[in-house]
């Protein structure tokens, strides 16, 4: 619920229908520079995550639990960055930065949904690597397609539940001090500053839920990688240890960046000294991390590079086949199909998914 103030300072019973996103301060030159910077980062994030989703979908060798989760991670990264930045980029070029009350609630709901789901997904991905490396013989059973689907569904259900609670508690408050949100998107901390009622319950709900989710999923990640580290140290091959440590180190870096910024923003009161500092932290976890994740998780992976090369070769072969006679094209197509049949051989599938293969 929201109420708009009269010019004399009294409160009107007419509900407030819109907010103004103040965004970043600065003149036209600063706004143009920010537009160019954020547009470039957003396009890189979109292209990187879309590429990962397409490659994993089209290449049969990547149809495994690890890449199933990575594809969903790319979808979530693409989702929560796209919830914010198209609107934010439009506002940078416009003098009117208005967002309706319903639009604000919708933006916050989907942002919370995607972020919370990703937090749960990172814990599931750590568990997947724990089973693959520490219990490889049980891996095909423990992480069969039905189990992976249920785990993914659980992540989305947990994210949806948290999003419903956060949105309900936040937008049930009366907003009457101002309709200007000191941020570039609708988020809980700046919205609570506009409330003219006691916000202690909303704050407790936010800090309690976010703290529980972040601490719980972090413990799962740390426990999984603790067992993985012990298992890796038992490997006699120095090259094998180096490959696994390199990959796990990259994953832990990405996980630390994600959970660390969310903990600073949402899981401890007063952690962000000012809204300007909060905006910088928000850019990091809503744009920089989605841009880096395809590089950290996937594009550095040799299997993904090989899949990109195979798709390029297939595209080239298709174009070449179209330019030749139908008989030659048919022969080439049959040969390519026979080579692809080895992609899904169970022995190859099982052996290739026990560990990562970073370049």
N, C-alpha and C positions, 0 to 999 in steps of 0.2 A: 504494500500500500504506500502511496506517496501523496503529499499535499503540497500545493504551491503557495508561496508567501505573497501577500498583498504588498503594494508599494509602501504602505504605512507600517509594515512589519508584522501585521497580524496574519494568522494562518487561514487559508481558504479551505473550505470543505471540498472543493473541486479537486479530483485526483490529478496528480502530476502525470503528464502523458509522455514526456521526453526528458532526456538528459543531454548535456553537452560534454563531449570528451575533449578536455583541454590539451591532451597530448604533450608534445615537447615544446618548450619555449624557444623563441628565436624569431628573427625576421625572415623575409622572403628567401634570402640567399641560404640561410640555415635550413629552412624547410625544404628547399630544392635539393640541397646536399643530402639531407636525411632521406628524402624520397629516392634519390639515385642509389644510396647505400642500401636501404632496406629492400628496394626492388631487386637489386642484384643478389642479395642474400636469399631473398624469397624464391627467386627463379632457380638458383642453384639447389635450394632445398627441394623444390617441386620436381626438378629434373632428376635429381639423385634418387629420390624416393620412388618416383614413377618408374625409373629405369630398373630399380631393384624389384619392384612388383611385377613388371613385365618379364624380366629375365627369369625370375623364379617360377612364374606361371608357365612359360613356354619351354623351359629346358627340363626334360625328364630326370636328369641326374640330380637336380636340386629339389626333387619331390621327396623331402625327408622332414622329420620333425623340426630340426634346427632351422631349416629354411622356411618351413611353414610359419614358425614364430617370427622369423625375420621379416617375412612379407607382411604380417600383421603389424609389426613394429613400424615398418615404412608407412603403412596405411594410417596408423595413429599419428605419426610425426606429420604426415601430410594433412591430416584432419585438423589438429589443433593449431598448426601454423596458418591454415587457410581460414579458420574461424576468425582470426584476428587481423591478418595483414592486408587482405584486400580492402577492408573498411579503413584500416589505418592509413594505407597509401592514398586512398581517396581523400581522407581528411587533410593530409598534408598539402594537397593541391586545392583545397576548398576553404572558403572563409566560414562556411557553415559546417560544424562538426557535431551535428545533432544525431542522436540515436533514440529511438522510441523506447518506452519502458518495456514493451514486449520484446523488442529487438535486443535490449540489454540483457534481459533475463534469458533469452534464447542463446545469446553469445556465451554468457557465463555457464549455462547448463552444459553446452557441448564442450566448452573448454575444460570444465571440471571432469566431464565424462572421459574425454580422450586422455587427459593427464593422469587421472587415477587408474584407468585401464592400463596405461603404459607402465605405471609403477608396479602393478600386479604382474604384468607380462615380463618385466625384467627379472622378477623373482622366479617365474616359471622357466625362463630361459636359463637361468643359473642352475636350476634343478635339472633341466634337460642335459646340460653339460656334465653335471655331477654323475648322473646315471650313465651317460655315454662313456665317460672316462674311468669312473670307479667301478662300475658294474656292467661292462660291455656285453657279457653274455645274456644279461637280462634286458638289455636295451630294447630289442625289437618287441618284447612283450610289454615292458613297463611303459614304453612311449609309442604304443600302437596308434593308428589313426583315430580310433574312437576315444582313447585317453587324451590325445592332443586336442581333439575337438571339445571335449568336456572341460579341459583346463582353460582353453581359450574362451569358452562360453562363461566360465566362472569369472574370468578377468573382466569381461564386459558387464556381467551382472553386478560385480562388486563396484565397478566404476559408475554404473547407472544408479545404484543405491546411494552411493556417496553424493553423486551429483544432485539427485532429487532432494536429499536432506539439506545440502548446502544451499541450493537455490530456494527451497521453501523457507528456511530460516532467514535468509538474507532479504528476500523480496517481500516478506511479510512485515518488515519494519516500515514505520512511517518516515518518509524522507521529506524534510521541510526546511532544513537550514539553507540548502542551495540545490540547484539542479546541475551544477558544474562538477564533473568527475575529474579529479586531478590525476588522470592516467590516460593511456591511449587505447584501453579496452576496459570492459566492465569486469571488475575484480572485487573480492570481498573487502580488503583493507580500505580502499578509497570510498567504497559504498557505505561502510560502517561510519565513516566520518560525516556523512550526510544525514545520518539518522537522528531524529529528535526524540527518540525513546531510549530506554536502557538497552544497551547492546551486549550486556554481559553474557546472556544465554547464547546469542549468536557467536560470540567470540569463543566461548567454551566449546561449543559444538565444532567450530572450525578447527581450533587448536587440538581438541581431543581426537576428532576423526583423522585429521591430517597427521598428527603425531603418531597415532596408532598404526596407520597405514604405512607411513614412512619407516618407523622403527621396526614394525613386523616384517615388511618386505626386505629391509636392509639386513636383518638377522638371517633370513633365508639365504640371501645372496652371500653374506660373509661365511655362513656355515658351509654352504655348497663349495665355495672356492677354497675354504680351509681344507676340506677333504680332498679337493682336486690338487691342491698344492702338495699335500702329503703323498698322494699317488704319483704325482709327477716326479717328486724327489726319489722315488723308488725305481724310476726308469733308469736302466744302465746306459742307454744310448744318449750321448750328449746332444746330438742333433735333435732327437725326439723331445728332450726336455726343453731345448731352446725354442722349438716351434710352439709347444704347448704353453710355455711361460709367456712367449711373445703375444700369443692370441689372448690368453687370459688376462694379461696386463692391459691390453687394449680394451677389453670388455670392462674390467674394473675401473679404468679411467672414465669411460663413458657413464657407467653406473654411478660413480662418485660425483661426477658433474651434475647429473640429473637429480639425484637425491639431495646433494648438498645445497643446490640452489632452491629446491622446493622446501627444504627444512628451514633455510634462512627466511623465506618468504612467509610460510604458513604455519610452521610447527613450533615457533617460539615467539611470544609477544615481545614487541619492541626491538626485534633483531635488526630491522631496517630503520635507520635513523631518520630518513626523510623520504618523501614520495619520489623525488628525483632519483635517489639511489635505488628505490624500488623499481622504477622504470628501467634502469640499466640492467638490474638483475632479471627483470621480466623479459627483456630482449634476449638475454642469454639463454633462458630455458625455453622460450617460445619460438625462437628463430635460429640461434646459433647451434644449439644441440640438434634440432631436426636437420640442419644442413650437414653437421659432422657425422651423424649416425651412419649414413650410407658408407662413408669412408672408413669409419672405425670398425663397423660390424661386418661389412660386406665387400666393398670395392677393393679392400686390401687382401681379400681372400682369393687364393689361387683358383679355387673351384668356380668362383663367380667370374673371374677374368677369363677362364677357359670357356665358360658358358657364353659370355659376350662374344668371344672369338668364334664359337660354333654358330651362333645366331648370325654373325656377320658373314661367315662362309656360306651358310644356308641361303641368306638373302642374295649373295653374289651368284651362287649356283642356280638359284631360281631365275634371276635375270638372264644368265647365260643360256639356260635351258629354253627360255621363251624366245631367244633370238635364233636358236638353231631349229632343225627339223623336229617334227613331232616324235619320230622314232628315237632320235638321240636323246631328246628331253625325257622320254619315257624310261629309257635305259638308265639315265643318270638318277632319275627319281627313285627307281627301284633300288639302286645301289645305296643311296642315302638312307632309305628306309631300313635296309638290312643293317647298316652300321648303327643306326639309332636303336635297333632292337637290343643291343648290349647295354644300353643306358639303364634299363630297369632290371637287369639280372640280379637276383637276390644276393649273390655272393659279393658282387661289385657294390651294390647298394649298402650292405651291412658294413663291409670293410672300409668304405670311403667315408662313413659318417661317424666313426668312433672318435675322431678328433678333427680339429680345424686344420686347414692348410694355408697359412698365411704366406704371402710371397716373401 
